[in-house]
Amino acid sequence: MEWVARLFEDEGQLLKGIGWTLLGVTPVVFGMLVSGMRAAYGRYSTDADMTKYGCQINGKVAWMIQESPCLLVPAALYFLYPNEACVSSTANRILLSLFVGHYIHRTLIFPTFLKGKPTRLMMMLMAFVFCIFNGYLQAAWLTRVHVYDEAWLIDPRFIVGLLVFFTGMAINMHSDYTLIGLRKGSDKGYKIPRGGMFEFVSGANFFGEILEWTGFAIASWSFPALCFAAFTFSNTAPRGYQHHQWYLSKFEDYPKSRRAVIPFIW
């Protein structure tokens, strides 16, 4: 396992490199989506996408596969290559539990409720690769690189970050299951989502996820978490805006007071 030792020789610099790469991609992704590019999934997937994005994969299976690295990579680092000082820290374990807990739900529970269209192979692979790098970025910081002392548990940033994280998680989960609940039985049509944060924004699930990882970045006060929060915004906020425009064009009675992603603002 010498290659592992060489890889981890200067792991802090490796994480910085991955983080800066992620930050560099962030404005590109935001710009492409805002300018009109749509990911070929769900309501935006067409038969013409077959030539660009490959064959269709069962939506539930694809979701489990693409999200799985954010469980498998942290597990490998925690159990096989841990820094004992990191994994012995209470704050490190709490922060790692937030990340892993989110992906336990997203990988193993949430997909079982999905009723949407199949996913294109390329879309699944792109998400899978991102989750490999992000899973390593977040987990390596918490299991191998940085040690939070016990004083961090009462630091205002940690406490506020936890509150923001769990608020975002609650909004995200409620919104996701609200959308799933709109389709009952064999009904595959689209309806106007109502209740919860959907009364304020069209992309309530995206707003919840943005809030969630912003809270994680505050609670950890780390460069890796900041990179993830920034990328989450760049990837989900424009998609919320696209959904908002789609709802307005499809439903004449769509609430005009709703914003796209950020309540009262955008």
ChimeraX commands (.cxc) that place a marker at each C-alpha (Angstrom):
marker #1 position 0.00,0.00,0.00 radius 0.5
marker #1 position 2.93,2.34,-0.63 radius 0.5
marker #1 position 0.89,4.31,-3.17 radius 0.5
marker #1 position -1.55,5.18,-0.41 radius 0.5
marker #1 position 1.26,6.54,1.73 radius 0.5
marker #1 position 2.56,8.63,-1.16 radius 0.5
marker #1 position -0.92,9.93,-1.93 radius 0.5
marker #1 position -1.44,11.03,1.67 radius 0.5
marker #1 position 2.07,12.45,2.10 radius 0.5
marker #1 position 0.85,16.03,1.73 radius 0.5
marker #1 position -2.87,15.58,1.91 radius 0.5
marker #1 position -3.63,19.13,2.92 radius 0.5
marker #1 position -2.21,20.42,-0.37 radius 0.5
marker #1 position -4.14,17.75,-2.26 radius 0.5
marker #1 position -7.39,18.93,-0.68 radius 0.5
marker #1 position -6.56,22.53,-1.56 radius 0.5
marker #1 position -5.98,21.50,-5.16 radius 0.5
marker #1 position -9.31,19.67,-5.37 radius 0.5
marker #1 position -11.07,22.56,-3.62 radius 0.5
marker #1 position -9.69,25.22,-5.93 radius 0.5
marker #1 position -10.60,23.07,-8.92 radius 0.5
marker #1 position -14.16,22.84,-7.63 radius 0.5
marker #1 position -14.29,26.59,-7.08 radius 0.5
marker #1 position -12.93,27.14,-10.58 radius 0.5
marker #1 position -15.71,25.02,-12.07 radius 0.5
marker #1 position -18.40,26.73,-9.99 radius 0.5
marker #1 position -18.88,29.94,-12.04 radius 0.5
marker #1 position -18.70,27.92,-15.27 radius 0.5
marker #1 position -21.54,25.65,-14.14 radius 0.5
marker #1 position -23.57,28.62,-12.92 radius 0.5
marker #1 position -23.06,30.51,-16.17 radius 0.5
marker #1 position -23.97,27.56,-18.37 radius 0.5
marker #1 position -27.19,26.85,-16.48 radius 0.5
marker #1 position -28.25,30.48,-16.18 radius 0.5
marker #1 position -27.66,31.00,-19.90 radius 0.5
marker #1 position -30.20,28.29,-20.71 radius 0.5
marker #1 position -28.40,24.94,-20.71 radius 0.5
marker #1 position -30.62,22.28,-19.13 radius 0.5
marker #1 position -29.53,19.00,-17.58 radius 0.5
marker #1 position -31.13,16.10,-19.46 radius 0.5
marker #1 position -33.20,14.69,-16.63 radius 0.5
marker #1 position -36.82,14.70,-15.55 radius 0.5
marker #1 position -39.03,17.20,-17.39 radius 0.5
marker #1 position -36.10,18.33,-19.55 radius 0.5
marker #1 position -35.13,14.91,-20.88 radius 0.5
marker #1 position -36.04,14.14,-24.51 radius 0.5
marker #1 position -35.45,11.29,-26.93 radius 0.5
marker #1 position -32.85,13.45,-28.69 radius 0.5
marker #1 position -30.69,13.29,-25.57 radius 0.5
marker #1 position -29.93,9.61,-26.30 radius 0.5
marker #1 position -27.17,10.53,-28.74 radius 0.5
marker #1 position -25.55,12.99,-26.32 radius 0.5
marker #1 position -26.08,11.42,-22.92 radius 0.5
marker #1 position -26.37,7.71,-23.60 radius 0.5
marker #1 position -28.88,5.05,-22.69 radius 0.5
marker #1 position -31.46,5.26,-19.95 radius 0.5
marker #1 position -30.88,3.88,-16.47 radius 0.5
marker #1 position -33.66,3.15,-14.01 radius 0.5
marker #1 position -34.07,6.36,-12.01 radius 0.5
marker #1 position -33.91,4.71,-8.59 radius 0.5
marker #1 position -30.86,2.63,-9.45 radius 0.5
marker #1 position -29.07,5.56,-11.07 radius 0.5
marker #1 position -29.67,7.77,-8.04 radius 0.5
marker #1 position -28.29,5.16,-5.63 radius 0.5
marker #1 position -25.20,4.60,-7.76 radius 0.5
marker #1 position -24.38,8.25,-8.34 radius 0.5
marker #1 position -24.73,9.25,-4.68 radius 0.5
marker #1 position -22.97,6.18,-3.23 radius 0.5
marker #1 position -19.37,7.54,-3.28 radius 0.5
marker #1 position -20.36,10.05,-0.60 radius 0.5
marker #1 position -20.95,7.06,1.67 radius 0.5
marker #1 position -18.27,4.66,0.46 radius 0.5
marker #1 position -15.35,7.12,0.37 radius 0.5
marker #1 position -15.91,8.46,3.92 radius 0.5
marker #1 position -16.34,4.89,5.20 radius 0.5
marker #1 position -13.04,3.83,3.60 radius 0.5
marker #1 position -11.17,6.81,5.06 radius 0.5
marker #1 position -12.74,6.44,8.50 radius 0.5
marker #1 position -12.18,2.71,8.91 radius 0.5
marker #1 position -9.06,2.06,6.79 radius 0.5
marker #1 position -6.93,5.23,6.78 radius 0.5
marker #1 position -7.93,7.40,9.74 radius 0.5
marker #1 position -5.87,9.94,11.62 radius 0.5
marker #1 position -6.65,8.92,15.19 radius 0.5
marker #1 position -6.54,12.51,16.44 radius 0.5
marker #1 position -9.22,13.47,13.87 radius 0.5
marker #1 position -11.60,10.59,14.49 radius 0.5
marker #1 position -11.23,10.97,18.26 radius 0.5
marker #1 position -12.47,14.57,18.14 radius 0.5
marker #1 position -16.14,14.96,19.06 radius 0.5
marker #1 position -16.58,17.91,16.71 radius 0.5
marker #1 position -14.98,16.01,13.83 radius 0.5
marker #1 position -17.32,13.09,14.39 radius 0.5
marker #1 position -20.39,15.34,14.56 radius 0.5
marker #1 position -19.48,17.13,11.34 radius 0.5
marker #1 position -18.74,13.86,9.57 radius 0.5
marker #1 position -22.07,12.50,10.82 radius 0.5
marker #1 position -23.88,15.46,9.25 radius 0.5
marker #1 position -22.33,14.76,5.86 radius 0.5
marker #1 position -22.77,10.99,6.01 radius 0.5
marker #1 position -26.27,11.25,7.49 radius 0.5
marker #1 position -27.40,13.38,4.58 radius 0.5
marker #1 position -26.09,10.83,2.09 radius 0.5
marker #1 position -27.50,7.84,3.93 radius 0.5
marker #1 position -30.88,9.38,3.29 radius 0.5
marker #1 position -30.07,10.51,-0.27 radius 0.5
marker #1 position -28.51,7.18,-1.29 radius 0.5
marker #1 position -30.51,4.52,0.51 radius 0.5
marker #1 position -33.90,6.00,1.46 radius 0.5
marker #1 position -34.94,8.86,-0.83 radius 0.5
marker #1 position -34.47,6.95,-4.13 radius 0.5
marker #1 position -36.96,4.28,-3.08 radius 0.5
marker #1 position -39.73,6.90,-3.25 radius 0.5
marker #1 position -38.84,8.26,-6.69 radius 0.5
marker #1 position -41.47,7.97,-9.41 radius 0.5
marker #1 position -39.85,10.02,-12.17 radius 0.5
marker #1 position -38.27,9.25,-15.53 radius 0.5
marker #1 position -35.14,7.14,-16.08 radius 0.5
marker #1 position -31.74,8.87,-15.95 radius 0.5
marker #1 position -29.33,9.15,-18.86 radius 0.5
marker #1 position -26.08,7.22,-18.37 radius 0.5
marker #1 position -23.82,10.25,-18.82 radius 0.5
marker #1 position -25.77,12.30,-16.29 radius 0.5
marker #1 position -25.38,9.51,-13.74 radius 0.5
marker #1 position -21.64,9.18,-14.43 radius 0.5
marker #1 position -21.02,12.91,-14.07 radius 0.5
marker #1 position -22.79,12.95,-10.71 radius 0.5
marker #1 position -20.89,9.80,-9.66 radius 0.5
marker #1 position -17.50,11.38,-10.43 radius 0.5
marker #1 position -18.43,14.57,-8.56 radius 0.5
marker #1 position -19.46,12.54,-5.51 radius 0.5
marker #1 position -16.13,10.69,-5.54 radius 0.5
marker #1 position -14.15,13.92,-5.38 radius 0.5
marker #1 position -16.49,15.71,-2.99 radius 0.5
marker #1 position -16.80,12.67,-0.75 radius 0.5
marker #1 position -13.02,12.56,-0.49 radius 0.5
marker #1 position -12.71,16.34,-0.05 radius 0.5
marker #1 position -15.12,16.51,2.90 radius 0.5
marker #1 position -14.23,13.20,4.56 radius 0.5
marker #1 position -10.45,13.54,4.28 radius 0.5
marker #1 position -10.61,16.95,5.94 radius 0.5
marker #1 position -12.56,15.48,8.87 radius 0.5
marker #1 position -10.87,12.07,9.21 radius 0.5
marker #1 position -7.27,12.79,8.26 radius 0.5
marker #1 position -6.29,16.46,8.05 radius 0.5
marker #1 position -7.91,18.82,10.57 radius 0.5
marker #1 position -8.56,18.32,14.28 radius 0.5
marker #1 position -11.23,20.44,15.97 radius 0.5
marker #1 position -10.65,20.91,19.69 radius 0.5
marker #1 position -13.37,20.62,22.30 radius 0.5
marker #1 position -13.78,24.41,22.43 radius 0.5
marker #1 position -15.21,24.27,18.90 radius 0.5
marker #1 position -18.34,22.61,20.29 radius 0.5
marker #1 position -19.37,25.88,21.96 radius 0.5
marker #1 position -18.07,28.20,19.26 radius 0.5
marker #1 position -20.92,30.40,17.87 radius 0.5
marker #1 position -19.99,29.40,14.31 radius 0.5
marker #1 position -20.46,25.72,15.13 radius 0.5
marker #1 position -23.78,26.28,16.90 radius 0.5
marker #1 position -25.21,28.64,14.26 radius 0.5
marker #1 position -23.98,26.35,11.49 radius 0.5
marker #1 position -25.79,23.37,13.01 radius 0.5
marker #1 position -29.03,25.34,13.27 radius 0.5
marker #1 position -28.77,26.45,9.64 radius 0.5
marker #1 position -27.85,22.93,8.52 radius 0.5
marker #1 position -30.81,21.24,10.19 radius 0.5
marker #1 position -33.19,23.97,9.04 radius 0.5
marker #1 position -32.02,23.44,5.48 radius 0.5
marker #1 position -32.25,19.67,5.80 radius 0.5
marker #1 position -35.85,19.91,7.06 radius 0.5
marker #1 position -36.82,22.21,4.19 radius 0.5
marker #1 position -35.06,20.03,1.63 radius 0.5
marker #1 position -36.66,16.80,2.82 radius 0.5
marker #1 position -40.13,18.28,3.20 radius 0.5
marker #1 position -39.94,19.81,-0.27 radius 0.5
marker #1 position -38.64,16.64,-1.91 radius 0.5
marker #1 position -41.42,14.52,-0.48 radius 0.5
marker #1 position -44.00,17.19,-1.31 radius 0.5
marker #1 position -42.95,16.92,-4.96 radius 0.5
marker #1 position -43.06,13.12,-4.83 radius 0.5
marker #1 position -46.51,13.26,-3.23 radius 0.5
marker #1 position -47.87,15.21,-6.20 radius 0.5
marker #1 position -47.73,12.02,-8.25 radius 0.5
marker #1 position -50.17,9.45,-6.96 radius 0.5
marker #1 position -50.57,6.01,-8.47 radius 0.5
marker #1 position -50.09,6.03,-12.22 radius 0.5
marker #1 position -50.43,9.81,-12.46 radius 0.5
marker #1 position -47.28,11.15,-14.13 radius 0.5
marker #1 position -48.46,14.68,-14.83 radius 0.5
marker #1 position -47.01,17.84,-13.28 radius 0.5
marker #1 position -48.90,19.89,-10.70 radius 0.5
marker #1 position -48.25,23.10,-8.80 radius 0.5
marker #1 position -46.47,22.28,-5.52 radius 0.5
marker #1 position -47.93,23.94,-2.46 radius 0.5
marker #1 position -47.17,24.18,1.23 radius 0.5
marker #1 position -43.98,24.78,3.18 radius 0.5
marker #1 position -41.34,26.81,1.40 radius 0.5
marker #1 position -43.13,26.27,-1.90 radius 0.5
marker #1 position -45.35,29.17,-0.86 radius 0.5
marker #1 position -42.28,31.39,-1.24 radius 0.5
marker #1 position -40.09,29.82,-3.94 radius 0.5
marker #1 position -40.50,27.41,-6.84 radius 0.5
marker #1 position -37.24,25.61,-6.04 radius 0.5
marker #1 position -37.93,24.98,-2.37 radius 0.5
marker #1 position -35.97,21.72,-2.41 radius 0.5
marker #1 position -32.99,23.53,-3.94 radius 0.5
marker #1 position -33.24,26.36,-1.41 radius 0.5
marker #1 position -33.20,23.78,1.40 radius 0.5
marker #1 position -30.10,22.10,0.02 radius 0.5
marker #1 position -28.30,25.43,-0.43 radius 0.5
marker #1 position -29.16,26.34,3.17 radius 0.5
marker #1 position -28.08,22.92,4.40 radius 0.5
marker #1 position -24.57,23.05,2.96 radius 0.5
marker #1 position -24.17,26.71,3.85 radius 0.5
marker #1 position -24.81,25.67,7.43 radius 0.5
marker #1 position -22.29,22.86,7.09 radius 0.5
marker #1 position -19.69,25.34,5.81 radius 0.5
marker #1 position -20.35,27.66,8.76 radius 0.5
marker #1 position -20.22,24.83,11.30 radius 0.5
marker #1 position -16.94,23.47,9.96 radius 0.5
marker #1 position -15.50,26.87,8.93 radius 0.5
marker #1 position -13.32,25.04,6.41 radius 0.5
marker #1 position -12.19,25.56,2.84 radius 0.5
marker #1 position -13.49,22.14,1.64 radius 0.5
marker #1 position -16.98,22.83,3.01 radius 0.5
marker #1 position -16.96,26.34,1.53 radius 0.5
marker #1 position -16.14,24.88,-1.89 radius 0.5
marker #1 position -19.01,22.41,-1.60 radius 0.5
marker #1 position -21.49,25.10,-0.52 radius 0.5
marker #1 position -20.46,27.36,-3.41 radius 0.5
marker #1 position -20.78,24.54,-5.94 radius 0.5
marker #1 position -24.15,23.51,-4.52 radius 0.5
marker #1 position -25.45,27.04,-5.10 radius 0.5
marker #1 position -24.04,27.20,-8.64 radius 0.5
marker #1 position -25.57,23.84,-9.55 radius 0.5
marker #1 position -28.98,24.09,-7.89 radius 0.5
marker #1 position -29.94,27.79,-7.91 radius 0.5
marker #1 position -30.07,28.05,-11.73 radius 0.5
marker #1 position -32.06,24.82,-11.90 radius 0.5
marker #1 position -34.55,26.34,-9.47 radius 0.5
marker #1 position -34.77,29.37,-11.75 radius 0.5
marker #1 position -35.36,27.09,-14.76 radius 0.5
marker #1 position -38.14,25.29,-12.89 radius 0.5
marker #1 position -39.67,28.66,-11.97 radius 0.5
marker #1 position -39.75,29.77,-15.60 radius 0.5
marker #1 position -41.19,26.39,-16.63 radius 0.5
marker #1 position -43.99,26.61,-14.04 radius 0.5
marker #1 position -44.88,30.14,-15.16 radius 0.5
marker #1 position -45.11,29.05,-18.78 radius 0.5
marker #1 position -47.12,25.91,-18.06 radius 0.5
marker #1 position -49.65,27.08,-15.46 radius 0.5
marker #1 position -51.66,30.26,-16.01 radius 0.5
marker #1 position -52.69,30.29,-12.34 radius 0.5
marker #1 position -49.16,29.83,-11.00 radius 0.5
marker #1 position -48.63,32.13,-7.96 radius 0.5
marker #1 position -46.95,35.28,-9.25 radius 0.5
marker #1 position -45.65,36.20,-5.80 radius 0.5
marker #1 position -43.28,33.25,-5.67 radius 0.5
marker #1 position -39.61,33.75,-6.35 radius 0.5
marker #1 position -37.38,31.19,-8.03 radius 0.5
marker #1 position -34.96,30.06,-5.30 radius 0.5
marker #1 position -34.22,32.75,-2.68 radius 0.5
marker #1 position -37.36,33.90,-0.79 radius 0.5
marker #1 position -38.37,37.52,-1.53 radius 0.5
marker #1 position -35.19,38.10,-3.56 radius 0.5
marker #1 position -34.74,35.85,-6.62 radius 0.5
marker link #1:1,2 radius 0.2
marker link #1:2,3 radius 0.2
marker link #1:3,4 radius 0.2
marker link #1:4,5 radius 0.2
marker link #1:5,6 radius 0.2
marker link #1:6,7 radius 0.2
marker link #1:7,8 radius 0.2
marker link #1:8,9 radius 0.2
marker link #1:9,10 radius 0.2
marker link #1:10,11 radius 0.2
marker link #1:11,12 radius 0.2
marker link #1:12,13 radius 0.2
marker link #1:13,14 radius 0.2
marker link #1:14,15 radius 0.2
marker link #1:15,16 radius 0.2
marker link #1:16,17 radius 0.2
marker link #1:17,18 radius 0.2
marker link #1:18,19 radius 0.2
marker link #1:19,20 radius 0.2
marker link #1:20,21 radius 0.2
marker link #1:21,22 radius 0.2
marker link #1:22,23 radius 0.2
marker link #1:23,24 radius 0.2
marker link #1:24,25 radius 0.2
marker link #1:25,26 radius 0.2
marker link #1:26,27 radius 0.2
marker link #1:27,28 radius 0.2
marker link #1:28,29 radius 0.2
marker link #1:29,30 radius 0.2
marker link #1:30,31 radius 0.2
marker link #1:31,32 radius 0.2
marker link #1:32,33 radius 0.2
marker link #1:33,34 radius 0.2
marker link #1:34,35 radius 0.2
marker link #1:35,36 radius 0.2
marker link #1:36,37 radius 0.2
marker link #1:37,38 radius 0.2
marker link #1:38,39 radius 0.2
marker link #1:39,40 radius 0.2
marker link #1:40,41 radius 0.2
marker link #1:41,42 radius 0.2
marker link #1:42,43 radius 0.2
marker link #1:43,44 radius 0.2
marker link #1:44,45 radius 0.2
marker link #1:45,46 radius 0.2
marker link #1:46,47 radius 0.2
marker link #1:47,48 radius 0.2
marker link #1:48,49 radius 0.2
marker link #1:49,50 radius 0.2
marker link #1:50,51 radius 0.2
marker link #1:51,52 radius 0.2
marker link #1:52,53 radius 0.2
marker link #1:53,54 radius 0.2
marker link #1:54,55 radius 0.2
marker link #1:55,56 radius 0.2
marker link #1:56,57 radius 0.2
marker link #1:57,58 radius 0.2
marker link #1:58,59 radius 0.2
marker link #1:59,60 radius 0.2
marker link #1:60,61 radius 0.2
marker link #1:61,62 radius 0.2
marker link #1:62,63 radius 0.2
marker link #1:63,64 radius 0.2
marker link #1:64,65 radius 0.2
marker link #1:65,66 radius 0.2
marker link #1:66,67 radius 0.2
marker link #1:67,68 radius 0.2
marker link #1:68,69 radius 0.2
marker link #1:69,70 radius 0.2
marker link #1:70,71 radius 0.2
marker link #1:71,72 radius 0.2
marker link #1:72,73 radius 0.2
marker link #1:73,74 radius 0.2
marker link #1:74,75 radius 0.2
marker link #1:75,76 radius 0.2
marker link #1:76,77 radius 0.2
marker link #1:77,78 radius 0.2
marker link #1:78,79 radius 0.2
marker link #1:79,80 radius 0.2
marker link #1:80,81 radius 0.2
marker link #1:81,82 radius 0.2
marker link #1:82,83 radius 0.2
marker link #1:83,84 radius 0.2
marker link #1:84,85 radius 0.2
marker link #1:85,86 radius 0.2
marker link #1:86,87 radius 0.2
marker link #1:87,88 radius 0.2
marker link #1:88,89 radius 0.2
marker link #1:89,90 radius 0.2
marker link #1:90,91 radius 0.2
marker link #1:91,92 radius 0.2
marker link #1:92,93 radius 0.2
marker link #1:93,94 radius 0.2
marker link #1:94,95 radius 0.2
marker link #1:95,96 radius 0.2
marker link #1:96,97 radius 0.2
marker link #1:97,98 radius 0.2
marker link #1:98,99 radius 0.2
marker link #1:99,100 radius 0.2
marker link #1:100,101 radius 0.2
marker link #1:101,102 radius 0.2
marker link #1:102,103 radius 0.2
marker link #1:103,104 radius 0.2
marker link #1:104,105 radius 0.2
marker link #1:105,106 radius 0.2
marker link #1:106,107 radius 0.2
marker link #1:107,108 radius 0.2
marker link #1:108,109 radius 0.2
marker link #1:109,110 radius 0.2
marker link #1:110,111 radius 0.2
marker link #1:111,112 radius 0.2
marker link #1:112,113 radius 0.2
marker link #1:113,114 radius 0.2
marker link #1:114,115 radius 0.2
marker link #1:115,116 radius 0.2
marker link #1:116,117 radius 0.2
marker link #1:117,118 radius 0.2
marker link #1:118,119 radius 0.2
marker link #1:119,120 radius 0.2
marker link #1:120,121 radius 0.2
marker link #1:121,122 radius 0.2
marker link #1:122,123 radius 0.2
marker link #1:123,124 radius 0.2
marker link #1:124,125 radius 0.2
marker link #1:125,126 radius 0.2
marker link #1:126,127 radius 0.2
marker link #1:127,128 radius 0.2
marker link #1:128,129 radius 0.2
marker link #1:129,130 radius 0.2
marker link #1:130,131 radius 0.2
marker link #1:131,132 radius 0.2
marker link #1:132,133 radius 0.2
marker link #1:133,134 radius 0.2
marker link #1:134,135 radius 0.2
marker link #1:135,136 radius 0.2
marker link #1:136,137 radius 0.2
marker link #1:137,138 radius 0.2
marker link #1:138,139 radius 0.2
marker link #1:139,140 radius 0.2
marker link #1:140,141 radius 0.2
marker link #1:141,142 radius 0.2
marker link #1:142,143 radius 0.2
marker link #1:143,144 radius 0.2
marker link #1:144,145 radius 0.2
marker link #1:145,146 radius 0.2
marker link #1:146,147 radius 0.2
marker link #1:147,148 radius 0.2
marker link #1:148,149 radius 0.2
marker link #1:149,150 radius 0.2
marker link #1:150,151 radius 0.2
marker link #1:151,152 radius 0.2
marker link #1:152,153 radius 0.2
marker link #1:153,154 radius 0.2
marker link #1:154,155 radius 0.2
marker link #1:155,156 radius 0.2
marker link #1:156,157 radius 0.2
marker link #1:157,158 radius 0.2
marker link #1:158,159 radius 0.2
marker link #1:159,160 radius 0.2
marker link #1:160,161 radius 0.2
marker link #1:161,162 radius 0.2
marker link #1:162,163 radius 0.2
marker link #1:163,164 radius 0.2
marker link #1:164,165 radius 0.2
marker link #1:165,166 radius 0.2
marker link #1:166,167 radius 0.2
marker link #1:167,168 radius 0.2
marker link #1:168,169 radius 0.2
marker link #1:169,170 radius 0.2
marker link #1:170,171 radius 0.2
marker link #1:171,172 radius 0.2
marker link #1:172,173 radius 0.2
marker link #1:173,174 radius 0.2
marker link #1:174,175 radius 0.2
marker link #1:175,176 radius 0.2
marker link #1:176,177 radius 0.2
marker link #1:177,178 radius 0.2
marker link #1:178,179 radius 0.2
marker link #1:179,180 radius 0.2
marker link #1:180,181 radius 0.2
marker link #1:181,182 radius 0.2
marker link #1:182,183 radius 0.2
marker link #1:183,184 radius 0.2
marker link #1:184,185 radius 0.2
marker link #1:185,186 radius 0.2
marker link #1:186,187 radius 0.2
marker link #1:187,188 radius 0.2
marker link #1:188,189 radius 0.2
marker link #1:189,190 radius 0.2
marker link #1:190,191 radius 0.2
marker link #1:191,192 radius 0.2
marker link #1:192,193 radius 0.2
marker link #1:193,194 radius 0.2
marker link #1:194,195 radius 0.2
marker link #1:195,196 radius 0.2
marker link #1:196,197 radius 0.2
marker link #1:197,198 radius 0.2
marker link #1:198,199 radius 0.2
marker link #1:199,200 radius 0.2
marker link #1:200,201 radius 0.2
marker link #1:201,202 radius 0.2
marker link #1:202,203 radius 0.2
marker link #1:203,204 radius 0.2
marker link #1:204,205 radius 0.2
marker link #1:205,206 radius 0.2
marker link #1:206,207 radius 0.2
marker link #1:207,208 radius 0.2
marker link #1:208,209 radius 0.2
marker link #1:209,210 radius 0.2
marker link #1:210,211 radius 0.2
marker link #1:211,212 radius 0.2
marker link #1:212,213 radius 0.2
marker link #1:213,214 radius 0.2
marker link #1:214,215 radius 0.2
marker link #1:215,216 radius 0.2
marker link #1:216,217 radius 0.2
marker link #1:217,218 radius 0.2
marker link #1:218,219 radius 0.2
marker link #1:219,220 radius 0.2
marker link #1:220,221 radius 0.2
marker link #1:221,222 radius 0.2
marker link #1:222,223 radius 0.2
marker link #1:223,224 radius 0.2
marker link #1:224,225 radius 0.2
marker link #1:225,226 radius 0.2
marker link #1:226,227 radius 0.2
marker link #1:227,228 radius 0.2
marker link #1:228,229 radius 0.2
marker link #1:229,230 radius 0.2
marker link #1:230,231 radius 0.2
marker link #1:231,232 radius 0.2
marker link #1:232,233 radius 0.2
marker link #1:233,234 radius 0.2
marker link #1:234,235 radius 0.2
marker link #1:235,236 radius 0.2
marker link #1:236,237 radius 0.2
marker link #1:237,238 radius 0.2
marker link #1:238,239 radius 0.2
marker link #1:239,240 radius 0.2
marker link #1:240,241 radius 0.2
marker link #1:241,242 radius 0.2
marker link #1:242,243 radius 0.2
marker link #1:243,244 radius 0.2
marker link #1:244,245 radius 0.2
marker link #1:245,246 radius 0.2
marker link #1:246,247 radius 0.2
marker link #1:247,248 radius 0.2
marker link #1:248,249 radius 0.2
marker link #1:249,250 radius 0.2
marker link #1:250,251 radius 0.2
marker link #1:251,252 radius 0.2
marker link #1:252,253 radius 0.2
marker link #1:253,254 radius 0.2
marker link #1:254,255 radius 0.2
marker link #1:255,256 radius 0.2
marker link #1:256,257 radius 0.2
marker link #1:257,258 radius 0.2
marker link #1:258,259 radius 0.2
marker link #1:259,260 radius 0.2
marker link #1:260,261 radius 0.2
marker link #1:261,262 radius 0.2
marker link #1:262,263 radius 0.2
marker link #1:263,264 radius 0.2
marker link #1:264,265 radius 0.2
marker link #1:265,266 radius 0.2
view
